[in-house]
């Protein structure tokens, strides 16, 4: 939960749209500072995303290897995707992404973590789900694999090994780091997780 600023604190005095895209919009906000004066903040408004820490009955987590152009290389990630379908609830997006990227459904879902990826300049919020009781399913009707997903590989990795990959620097995607460590902790301790529809 985000603690809102008190009335009159950090008031937005004006907003200029610099660029508007399909996924992100860049704006310049002029913000009143509590000590007086104002400052300009560049903010990337993002539509949000979901990620799925899918763990099978053998304690293996599903990881996908995908090319990411901004870093010019491949990253190990969780099945994940943008919240770009109009009116689709976050859990429905998570279910769809798990089916599209890994050919799986799950019997049990929990909300594992909520993360602001880079809150210093971006509004992107990622909901990370824990999915258990995995079942193989067909790709959703009408879904077409294209672009980087044509080159994507899927693996099931023992959760302990995935945790070590995080510590060794082999998993660097922030949602994957959160999902791997969160899933390992939750399964080891029986931590109480939020209901899947709490997002």
Secondary structure, DSSP 8 states (H G I E B T S, - for coil): ------TTTT-EEEEEEEEE-SSEEEEEEEEE-TTSSEEEEEEEEE--EEEEEEE-TTSEEEEEEEEEGGGTEEEEE-EEEE--STT--HHHHHHHHHHHHHSEEEEEEEEEEEEETTTTTB--EEEEEEEEEEEE----TT----GGGGG-EEEEEEHHHHHHHHHHTS---HHHHHHHHHHHHHHHHT---EEGGG-
